[in-house]
Amino acid sequence: MASPRPFFLTPSSSDDHSSQEDSPDSPRPRISKRRQDPPPSAFTFPFADPARRSPFLSPASRPSTIWSPPPVSANPSVIALPLTQKKPIQSTRLKSKLTKDEKPWLTKKRRCESGSWWLTFVAALLGVLVAAALCFRGWQSVDLLSDSQLCLVMQDDFDSSIDPNNWSYDIELGGFGNGEFEMTTDNPSNVYISNGQLYIMPTLTSDSIDGGWDSVMSGATYPLQDCTAQGGGSGNSTTTGSSNSTTSSNSTSTSSNPCTAVSNNQSGTIINPVMSGRLNTRGKQTIKYGRVEVRAKLPQGDWLWPAIWMLPQGNSTSSSAGQGEGFYGAWPLSGEIDIMEARGNLPSYPAQGSNYVRSSLNYGPFAGGSTPISTGTSTTANLLKSIYGWVSTKRGNFADGFHVYAFEWTSEWMRFYTDDRLQAMINLKISSKSSDSYFFNTGGFPGVAMNASSGKEVVVADPWSTAYGGSAAAPFDQEFYLVIDLAVGGTSGWFPDSVGGKPWYDGSATAMRDFASKYEQWTATWPPNPDQRAFRIDYVKMWKLCR
């Protein structure tokens, strides 16, 4: 293929832009034969010849001078700014390797130099050994329960139905000593099995009774069928009308009857506005030292209160012994173990919403039903002591999915954790009664307190001393059973007053009515989907310490 032909501008008749119109009087010049000039060089402007006219010049009829372009250099940068040449800096690079004669410091080493090197080496080695020893000692000091130490007591995967060999229903509406606003039932709409899981589902009472919401608020009497509360009705009693917390029983029930509710505008009483569920293993499955694991998904919705906890079995499994009444007496003398408690409010709730879960140990030197004791400026029912801790998540909340809530327990230590032991909520060491780890010493109870009724001073004695048969782990040195429930609201302080738009005050005589009157607000936060609203239990496992 032929190479492209170079293009050069050559003068022609078209190069002269003059015409007859430009100069009508001048004679038309004769065109001479075109000269055959050689092509310009690479650095010579093609129209540098003054005999030729540049195509950019004005017509010949106008007076002008012949324009010549500036000379073109081979290096265009020279035209801009000439660079001054500086003398290069002399290199400091060694021209050759130094000889021994040029290194006099190598001929003789000082003792201090050699000693400093060995001192640094020994110190580094010693640091590594000490760190390894500390890590090994820390690893050995972690208290663990091996599988060989544990014997399985119960494993319920809720495959088909609620196993009566493991579970009993708590059916009552007395508030369980916390002034709770729900009534617990055995209704299949509140406690049922679905998808291989236990569902505890809160529902509105108005959907289940005649007269609907009007009956809940006024003019109706509701007897709770199959009530199990002691003194409130027939049935297998697993609870009592007495309190299992520091607060009094729910005042909205008639005649302190935890099996019947009356709604009346004038007195301010109402029928519990929510139905829910509560199960326990009392008299069926208990442990004294061991492990408990519950895999569960928490419910969503304002003022919901899911809990997995334990109460002492007591001296007898008969209905005459109240719930929480253990070896050392009525609650909280015999203690309470809260494996997990939470709130259904969103994470934006200021008092720890659904992105927090909490564990606690509760105990005290006086029974809950005794005369209140005054200490200084505060008055409490029983000088209750709580040891608690929690874990939180910064992504989502514990209602988004299932988590394992576990409790490990021996006579020497206790641990509560979520999912794994690195997320421990409480870690306790138990050594002896003379140490600070002894629960009575940890409680910091006063030596003397004032009886608020009689005005007389009473001695705050150790109810778990050796004289009463207690060990260093007392009152947590006896058989405990498991409780799983979903409460709603309450006046125990679990939901602090004036926080997060709380629609009632704990000290109000009409707390439950105030809560119910705002039902449009809190029901709007309860998801319609049971998978999100219900407290869902995937499995429950209990082991006892067998050696």
C-alpha positions as CSV (number, residue, x, y, z in Angstrom):
1,M,0.0,0.0,0.0
2,A,1.4,3.4,-1.0
3,S,2.4,5.7,1.8
4,P,0.2,8.8,2.2
5,R,1.3,11.8,0.3
6,P,2.5,14.8,2.4
7,F,0.4,17.9,2.2
8,F,2.0,21.3,1.7
9,L,0.4,24.6,1.0
10,T,1.8,26.1,-2.1
11,P,1.0,29.6,-3.5
12,S,-1.7,29.6,-6.2
13,S,-4.1,32.0,-7.6
14,S,-6.3,31.3,-4.6
15,D,-3.6,32.5,-2.3
16,D,-4.1,36.1,-3.4
17,H,-7.4,37.2,-2.1
18,S,-7.5,40.3,-4.3
19,S,-10.1,40.4,-7.0
20,Q,-11.6,42.7,-9.6
21,E,-14.0,43.9,-7.0
22,D,-11.1,44.8,-4.7
23,S,-9.3,47.0,-7.3
24,P,-11.5,47.6,-10.4
25,D,-9.0,50.0,-12.0
26,S,-5.9,48.0,-11.7
27,P,-5.0,45.6,-14.5
28,R,-5.3,42.0,-13.9
29,P,-1.8,40.5,-13.3
30,R,-0.5,37.8,-15.5
31,I,0.0,34.5,-13.9
32,S,3.5,33.2,-14.4
33,K,4.3,29.6,-14.5
34,R,4.3,28.0,-11.0
35,R,7.7,27.5,-9.5
36,Q,8.5,24.0,-8.3
37,D,10.0,24.7,-4.9
38,P,11.2,22.0,-2.7
39,P,9.1,21.2,0.4
40,P,9.9,23.1,3.5
41,S,12.1,21.5,6.1
42,A,10.7,20.2,9.4
43,F,11.6,23.4,11.3
44,T,10.9,26.1,8.6
45,F,7.6,27.7,8.2
46,P,6.3,27.0,4.7
47,F,5.5,30.7,4.0
48,A,8.7,32.2,5.3
49,D,9.6,33.3,1.8
50,P,8.9,37.0,1.6
51,A,8.0,36.6,-2.0
52,R,5.0,34.7,-1.1
53,R,2.0,36.0,0.7
54,S,0.6,34.4,3.7
55,P,-3.0,33.3,3.3
56,F,-3.8,35.2,6.5
57,L,-2.7,38.6,5.2
58,S,-5.1,41.4,4.3
59,P,-6.0,41.9,0.7
60,A,-3.2,43.4,-1.5
61,S,-5.4,46.5,-2.0
62,R,-4.8,47.6,1.6
63,P,-1.4,49.0,2.6
64,S,0.4,46.4,4.7
65,T,3.8,45.0,5.3
66,I,4.9,41.5,4.6
67,W,4.5,39.3,7.9
68,S,7.1,36.8,8.8
69,P,6.5,34.2,11.5
70,P,8.9,33.8,14.4
71,P,11.6,31.2,14.0
72,V,10.5,27.8,15.3
73,S,12.9,26.0,17.6
74,A,13.2,22.2,17.9
75,N,12.5,22.5,21.7
76,P,9.3,24.5,22.3
77,S,10.0,24.9,26.0
78,V,12.9,27.2,25.2
79,I,10.5,29.7,23.9
80,A,8.7,29.9,27.3
81,L,11.2,30.4,30.1
82,P,14.8,29.4,29.8
83,L,16.0,27.2,32.6
84,T,19.1,28.0,34.5
85,Q,21.4,25.1,35.0
86,K,22.5,24.5,38.6
87,K,25.5,22.6,39.6
88,P,24.4,19.1,40.9
89,I,24.7,18.4,44.6
90,Q,27.5,16.0,45.4
91,S,26.3,12.6,46.4
92,T,26.7,11.3,49.9
93,R,26.6,7.7,48.9
94,L,29.6,5.7,49.9
95,K,31.8,5.0,46.9
96,S,32.9,1.7,48.4
97,K,32.4,-0.4,51.4
98,L,34.1,0.8,54.6
99,T,37.0,-1.2,55.7
100,K,37.7,-2.4,59.3
101,D,40.3,0.4,59.6
102,E,37.5,2.9,58.9
103,K,35.3,1.4,61.7
104,P,37.3,1.9,64.8
105,W,34.3,1.3,67.1
106,L,34.4,-2.4,66.1
107,T,37.9,-3.0,67.3
108,K,36.8,-3.0,71.0
109,K,33.3,-3.2,72.5
110,R,32.5,-1.6,75.8
111,R,30.9,-3.8,78.5
112,C,28.0,-1.4,78.9
113,E,27.0,-1.9,75.3
114,S,27.0,-5.7,75.5
115,G,25.2,-5.6,78.9
116,S,22.5,-3.3,77.6
117,W,21.8,-5.7,74.7
118,W,21.5,-8.7,77.0
119,L,19.4,-6.7,79.5
120,T,16.9,-5.8,76.8
121,F,16.7,-9.3,75.6
122,V,16.2,-10.8,79.0
123,A,13.5,-8.2,79.9
124,A,11.6,-8.9,76.6
125,L,11.8,-12.6,77.3
126,L,10.7,-12.2,80.9
127,G,7.7,-10.0,79.7
128,V,6.6,-12.7,77.3
129,L,6.8,-15.4,80.0
130,V,4.9,-13.3,82.5
131,A,2.2,-12.5,80.0
132,A,1.8,-16.2,79.1
133,A,1.6,-17.1,82.8
134,L,-1.1,-14.5,83.4
135,C,-3.1,-15.7,80.4
136,F,-2.8,-19.3,81.5
137,R,-3.8,-18.4,85.0
138,G,-6.8,-16.4,83.8
139,W,-7.9,-19.3,81.6
140,Q,-7.6,-21.7,84.5
141,S,-9.6,-19.4,86.8
142,V,-12.6,-19.3,84.5
143,D,-15.3,-21.4,86.1
144,L,-16.9,-23.9,83.8
145,L,-19.3,-26.7,84.1
146,S,-18.3,-29.6,81.9
147,D,-20.8,-32.0,80.3
148,S,-19.5,-34.8,82.6
149,Q,-20.6,-32.8,85.6
150,L,-24.2,-32.3,84.4
151,C,-27.2,-34.6,84.3
152,L,-30.1,-33.6,82.1
153,V,-33.3,-33.0,84.0
154,M,-35.6,-31.6,81.3
155,Q,-35.4,-30.8,77.6
156,D,-38.6,-29.5,76.0
157,D,-38.5,-28.6,72.3
158,F,-42.2,-27.9,72.1
159,D,-42.7,-30.1,69.0
160,S,-46.4,-30.9,69.5
161,S,-48.0,-29.8,72.7
162,I,-47.4,-28.3,76.1
163,D,-46.1,-31.3,78.2
164,P,-48.1,-31.6,81.5
165,N,-45.2,-33.5,82.9
166,N,-43.1,-30.4,82.7
167,W,-45.4,-27.4,82.9
168,S,-48.3,-26.0,84.9
169,Y,-50.4,-22.9,84.2
170,D,-50.6,-19.9,86.5
171,I,-54.1,-18.6,86.0
172,E,-55.0,-15.4,87.9
173,L,-55.5,-11.7,87.6
174,G,-54.2,-10.4,90.9
175,G,-51.1,-8.7,89.5
176,F,-48.6,-11.2,91.0
177,G,-47.4,-8.7,93.6
178,N,-46.1,-6.3,90.9
179,G,-49.5,-4.7,90.1
180,E,-49.3,-6.1,86.6
181,F,-52.2,-5.2,84.3
182,E,-52.6,-8.6,82.5
183,M,-54.6,-11.7,83.5
184,T,-52.9,-15.0,82.8
185,T,-55.0,-17.7,81.2
186,D,-54.7,-21.2,79.7
187,N,-56.6,-20.0,76.7
188,P,-55.2,-21.4,73.4
189,S,-55.2,-17.8,72.0
190,N,-52.7,-16.8,74.7
191,V,-50.6,-20.0,75.2
192,Y,-50.1,-22.4,72.3
193,I,-47.6,-24.3,70.2
194,S,-46.9,-23.2,66.6
195,N,-44.0,-24.0,64.3
196,G,-42.4,-26.1,67.0
197,Q,-42.3,-23.2,69.4
198,L,-44.1,-22.1,72.5
199,Y,-46.1,-18.9,71.9
200,I,-47.1,-16.6,74.8
201,M,-49.4,-14.1,73.1
202,P,-50.9,-11.0,74.6
203,T,-54.4,-10.2,73.5
204,L,-57.0,-7.6,74.4
205,T,-59.6,-8.7,77.0
206,S,-62.3,-6.8,75.1
207,D,-62.0,-9.3,72.3
208,S,-62.9,-12.2,74.6
209,I,-65.7,-11.0,76.9
210,D,-69.2,-9.9,76.4
211,G,-69.7,-6.2,76.1
212,G,-66.2,-5.6,74.7
213,W,-64.3,-2.5,75.9
214,D,-67.3,-1.0,77.7
215,S,-67.4,-4.0,80.0
216,V,-63.7,-3.7,80.7
217,M,-64.1,-0.1,81.8
218,S,-67.3,-0.2,83.8
219,G,-70.4,-2.2,84.8
220,A,-69.1,-5.8,84.6
221,T,-67.9,-8.6,86.7
222,Y,-65.4,-11.1,85.3
223,P,-64.7,-14.4,87.1
224,L,-61.5,-16.0,85.8
225,Q,-62.2,-19.7,84.9
226,D,-59.9,-22.4,86.3
227,C,-58.1,-19.8,88.5
228,T,-55.1,-21.3,90.3
229,A,-54.4,-18.6,92.8
230,Q,-54.6,-19.7,96.4
231,G,-57.7,-18.5,98.2
232,G,-59.2,-17.1,95.0
233,G,-60.9,-20.2,93.5
234,S,-60.7,-23.8,92.8
235,G,-58.0,-25.6,90.9
236,N,-54.4,-26.6,91.3
237,S,-53.0,-23.6,93.2
238,T,-49.5,-22.6,92.2
239,T,-49.6,-19.0,93.2
240,T,-50.7,-17.1,96.2
241,G,-52.5,-13.9,96.8
242,S,-49.5,-12.6,98.7
243,S,-46.9,-10.6,97.0
244,N,-43.7,-11.9,95.4
245,S,-42.3,-8.5,95.2
246,T,-41.9,-5.3,97.3
247,T,-45.3,-3.9,96.2
248,S,-48.7,-4.8,97.4
249,S,-51.2,-6.8,95.4
250,N,-53.1,-5.2,92.6
251,S,-55.8,-3.0,94.1
252,T,-58.0,-3.2,91.0
253,S,-59.2,-6.7,91.8
254,T,-62.3,-7.0,94.1
255,S,-61.7,-7.9,97.7
256,S,-58.1,-8.7,96.9
257,N,-59.5,-11.7,95.0
258,P,-57.0,-12.7,92.3
259,C,-59.6,-14.7,90.5
260,T,-62.4,-12.1,90.0
261,A,-62.3,-8.6,88.6
262,V,-65.0,-5.9,88.7
263,S,-65.1,-2.7,86.5
264,N,-66.7,0.3,88.1
265,N,-66.4,4.0,87.1
266,Q,-67.0,5.3,90.6
267,S,-64.4,3.2,92.3
268,G,-61.9,3.4,89.4
269,T,-61.5,-0.4,89.1
270,I,-61.5,-2.1,85.8
271,I,-61.2,-5.6,84.4
272,N,-57.6,-6.4,83.5
273,P,-57.4,-5.0,79.9
274,V,-54.9,-7.7,78.6
275,M,-54.8,-11.5,78.6
276,S,-51.5,-13.3,78.5
277,G,-49.8,-16.4,79.8
278,R,-47.5,-17.8,82.5
279,L,-46.0,-21.3,82.9
280,N,-44.0,-22.9,85.6
281,T,-42.3,-26.2,86.4
282,R,-43.1,-26.2,90.2
283,G,-43.3,-29.6,91.7
284,K,-42.2,-31.2,88.4
285,Q,-38.8,-30.1,87.3
286,T,-36.4,-28.4,89.7
287,I,-32.6,-28.1,90.2
288,K,-30.2,-27.2,93.0
289,Y,-27.1,-26.2,91.2
290,G,-26.7,-26.9,87.5
291,R,-27.5,-25.1,84.2
292,V,-30.5,-23.6,82.5
293,E,-30.7,-22.7,78.9
294,V,-33.7,-21.1,77.1
295,R,-33.6,-20.1,73.4
296,A,-36.2,-17.4,72.9
297,K,-37.3,-14.5,70.8
298,L,-38.6,-11.5,72.7
299,P,-41.9,-9.7,71.9
300,Q,-42.3,-6.3,70.4
301,G,-44.7,-3.7,71.8
302,D,-44.8,-1.0,74.4
303,W,-45.1,-2.0,78.1
304,L,-44.6,-5.7,77.4
305,W,-42.5,-7.4,80.1
306,P,-41.1,-10.9,79.1
307,A,-39.3,-12.8,81.8
308,I,-37.5,-16.1,82.4
309,W,-36.9,-16.6,86.1
310,M,-36.7,-19.1,89.0
311,L,-38.4,-19.4,92.4
312,P,-37.6,-21.7,95.3
313,Q,-39.4,-25.0,95.4
314,G,-40.0,-24.9,99.2
315,N,-40.5,-27.6,101.7
316,S,-43.5,-29.0,100.0
317,T,-45.0,-29.2,96.6
318,S,-48.6,-29.0,97.9
319,S,-50.8,-26.0,97.2
320,S,-50.6,-24.8,100.8
321,A,-47.1,-23.4,100.3
322,G,-47.1,-20.1,98.5
323,Q,-45.2,-19.4,95.4
324,G,-41.7,-18.2,96.2
325,E,-41.9,-19.6,99.7
326,G,-38.7,-21.7,100.1
327,F,-36.7,-23.3,102.7
328,Y,-36.0,-20.0,104.5
329,G,-39.5,-18.6,104.4
330,A,-41.7,-16.4,102.2
331,W,-40.4,-14.2,99.4
332,P,-37.8,-12.7,99.3
333,L,-36.3,-14.6,102.3
334,S,-35.6,-17.6,100.0
335,G,-34.5,-15.6,97.1
336,E,-35.4,-15.1,93.4
337,I,-33.3,-15.8,90.3
338,D,-34.1,-13.7,87.2
339,I,-32.3,-15.3,84.3
340,M,-33.7,-12.8,81.8
341,E,-36.0,-9.8,81.9
342,A,-36.6,-7.2,79.2
343,R,-39.0,-4.5,77.9
344,G,-40.9,-4.6,74.6
345,N,-40.4,-0.9,74.0
346,L,-38.3,0.2,71.1
347,P,-34.5,0.9,71.6
348,S,-35.3,4.6,71.7
349,Y,-37.0,4.0,75.1
350,P,-34.9,5.9,77.6
351,A,-35.1,3.3,80.4
352,Q,-33.5,0.4,78.4
353,G,-35.7,-0.8,75.6
354,S,-35.7,-4.0,73.6
355,N,-32.0,-3.6,72.9
356,Y,-31.2,-4.5,76.5
357,V,-31.7,-7.8,78.5
358,R,-31.1,-8.0,82.2
359,S,-30.4,-10.6,84.9
360,S,-30.7,-10.2,88.7
361,L,-30.7,-11.9,92.1
362,N,-33.3,-10.7,94.6
363,Y,-33.3,-11.5,98.3
364,G,-33.9,-9.9,101.7
365,P,-33.9,-10.6,105.5
366,F,-37.7,-10.1,105.9
367,A,-40.7,-11.7,104.3
368,G,-42.7,-9.6,101.9
369,G,-45.8,-9.9,103.9
370,S,-44.2,-8.6,107.1
371,T,-44.7,-5.2,108.6
372,P,-42.8,-2.6,106.6
373,I,-39.4,-1.6,107.9
374,S,-38.3,2.0,108.0
375,T,-34.6,2.8,107.5
376,G,-33.7,6.4,107.7
377,T,-35.9,8.5,105.3
378,S,-36.9,5.5,103.1
379,T,-39.5,2.9,103.8
380,T,-39.4,-0.5,102.1
381,A,-41.5,-3.7,102.6
382,N,-38.6,-6.0,103.3
383,L,-35.2,-4.4,102.8
384,L,-34.9,-6.0,99.4
385,K,-31.4,-6.4,97.8
386,S,-30.9,-6.7,94.1
387,I,-27.7,-7.8,92.3
388,Y,-28.2,-7.1,88.6
389,G,-26.4,-6.7,85.3
390,W,-27.3,-6.5,81.6
391,V,-26.0,-6.7,78.1
392,S,-27.1,-4.6,75.1
393,T,-26.8,-4.7,71.4
394,K,-26.0,-1.6,69.2
395,R,-27.5,-3.2,66.1
396,G,-31.2,-3.9,66.2
397,N,-32.7,-5.4,69.3
398,F,-33.3,-8.7,71.0
399,A,-36.8,-8.9,69.5
400,D,-35.3,-9.3,66.0
401,G,-34.3,-12.9,66.4
402,F,-33.7,-15.8,68.8
403,H,-31.0,-15.7,71.5
404,V,-29.9,-18.2,74.2
405,Y,-30.4,-17.0,77.8
406,A,-28.4,-19.2,80.2
407,F,-27.7,-19.5,83.9
408,E,-24.9,-21.6,85.5
409,W,-24.9,-22.2,89.2
410,T,-22.8,-24.0,91.8
411,S,-22.2,-23.6,95.5
412,E,-19.0,-21.6,94.6
413,W,-20.1,-19.3,91.7
414,M,-23.0,-18.1,89.5
415,R,-23.0,-16.8,86.0
416,F,-25.8,-15.3,83.8
417,Y,-25.1,-14.8,80.1
418,T,-26.6,-14.2,76.7
419,D,-25.6,-16.4,73.7
420,D,-22.0,-17.0,75.1
421,R,-20.0,-16.5,78.2
422,L,-18.3,-13.4,76.8
423,Q,-21.6,-11.7,77.2
424,A,-22.0,-12.3,80.9
425,M,-24.6,-10.2,82.7
426,I,-23.6,-11.4,86.2
427,N,-20.4,-13.2,87.3
428,L,-20.3,-14.0,91.1
429,K,-17.8,-15.8,93.2
430,I,-19.0,-17.4,96.5
431,S,-16.3,-18.2,99.0
432,S,-17.4,-18.2,102.7
433,K,-19.8,-16.6,105.1
434,S,-17.0,-14.4,106.5
435,S,-16.2,-12.9,103.1
436,D,-17.8,-10.0,101.3
437,S,-19.2,-12.5,98.8
438,Y,-21.7,-13.9,101.3
439,F,-25.1,-12.6,100.3
440,F,-26.0,-11.2,103.6
441,N,-22.7,-9.2,103.7
442,T,-23.2,-8.1,100.1
443,G,-26.7,-6.8,101.0
444,G,-25.3,-4.1,103.2
445,F,-28.3,-4.4,105.5
446,P,-28.5,-2.2,108.6
447,G,-28.0,-3.7,112.0
448,V,-31.2,-2.1,113.4
449,A,-34.3,-0.9,111.6
450,M,-37.5,0.7,112.8
451,N,-40.9,-1.1,112.7
452,A,-43.1,1.5,111.0
453,S,-46.3,0.1,112.7
454,S,-45.1,-0.2,116.3
455,G,-42.4,2.4,116.3
456,K,-40.0,-0.1,117.9
457,E,-36.6,-1.0,116.7
458,V,-36.0,-4.5,115.4
459,V,-32.7,-6.2,114.8
460,V,-31.9,-7.1,111.2
461,A,-30.4,-10.5,111.8
462,D,-28.9,-12.9,109.3
463,P,-31.7,-15.3,108.4
464,W,-29.4,-17.7,106.5
465,S,-26.8,-18.2,109.3
466,T,-25.4,-21.7,110.2
467,A,-28.0,-21.9,112.9
468,Y,-30.6,-22.1,110.3
469,G,-28.7,-24.5,108.1
470,G,-27.6,-22.1,105.5
471,S,-24.4,-22.4,103.5
472,A,-22.2,-19.7,102.0
473,A,-24.5,-19.7,99.0
474,A,-27.7,-19.1,101.0
475,P,-30.4,-18.4,100.2
476,F,-29.5,-19.8,96.8
477,D,-28.6,-23.2,98.1
478,Q,-32.0,-25.0,97.6
479,E,-34.2,-26.4,94.9
480,F,-35.5,-23.8,92.4
481,Y,-38.1,-24.2,89.6
482,L,-38.5,-22.3,86.3
483,V,-41.1,-19.7,85.4
484,I,-41.7,-18.2,81.9
485,D,-44.2,-15.4,81.5
486,L,-45.2,-12.3,79.6
487,A,-46.5,-9.5,81.8
488,V,-47.9,-6.2,80.8
489,G,-47.2,-2.9,82.6
490,G,-47.3,-2.9,86.4
491,T,-46.6,-0.7,89.4
492,S,-43.4,-2.2,90.7
493,G,-41.1,0.4,89.1
494,W,-39.9,-1.8,86.2
495,F,-41.3,0.9,83.9
496,P,-40.2,4.2,85.6
497,D,-42.7,7.0,86.0
498,S,-42.6,9.9,83.5
499,V,-40.3,8.1,81.1
500,G,-41.0,7.2,77.5
501,G,-44.6,8.5,77.6
502,K,-45.7,6.2,80.3
503,P,-49.5,6.7,80.6
504,W,-49.8,5.8,84.3
505,Y,-48.1,6.5,87.7
506,D,-47.2,3.6,90.0
507,G,-48.6,5.3,93.1
508,S,-51.9,6.0,91.5
509,A,-55.0,4.1,92.8
510,T,-56.3,4.1,89.2
511,A,-53.0,3.1,87.5
512,M,-54.6,0.2,85.5
513,R,-57.5,2.4,84.4
514,D,-55.1,5.1,83.3
515,F,-53.2,2.5,81.3
516,A,-56.3,1.1,79.7
517,S,-57.7,4.6,78.8
518,K,-54.6,5.0,76.5
519,Y,-55.1,1.7,74.8
520,E,-55.1,3.3,71.3
521,Q,-51.5,4.5,71.9
522,W,-49.9,1.3,73.1
523,T,-51.9,-1.1,71.0
524,A,-50.6,0.8,67.9
525,T,-47.1,-0.4,68.9
526,W,-48.1,-4.1,69.1
527,P,-47.5,-5.8,65.8
528,P,-50.5,-7.7,64.3
529,N,-48.2,-10.5,63.3
530,P,-48.1,-13.1,66.2
531,D,-44.5,-14.0,65.2
532,Q,-43.5,-10.5,66.3
533,R,-45.9,-9.8,69.1
534,A,-45.6,-13.1,71.0
535,F,-42.9,-14.2,73.4
536,R,-41.6,-17.3,71.5
537,I,-39.7,-20.1,73.2
538,D,-37.7,-22.5,70.9
539,Y,-36.5,-24.8,73.6
540,V,-35.9,-25.1,77.4
541,K,-33.1,-27.3,78.9
542,M,-32.3,-27.9,82.5
543,W,-29.4,-29.8,84.0
544,K,-28.5,-30.6,87.5
545,L,-25.1,-30.9,89.0
546,C,-24.7,-34.6,89.4
547,R,-21.1,-34.7,90.8
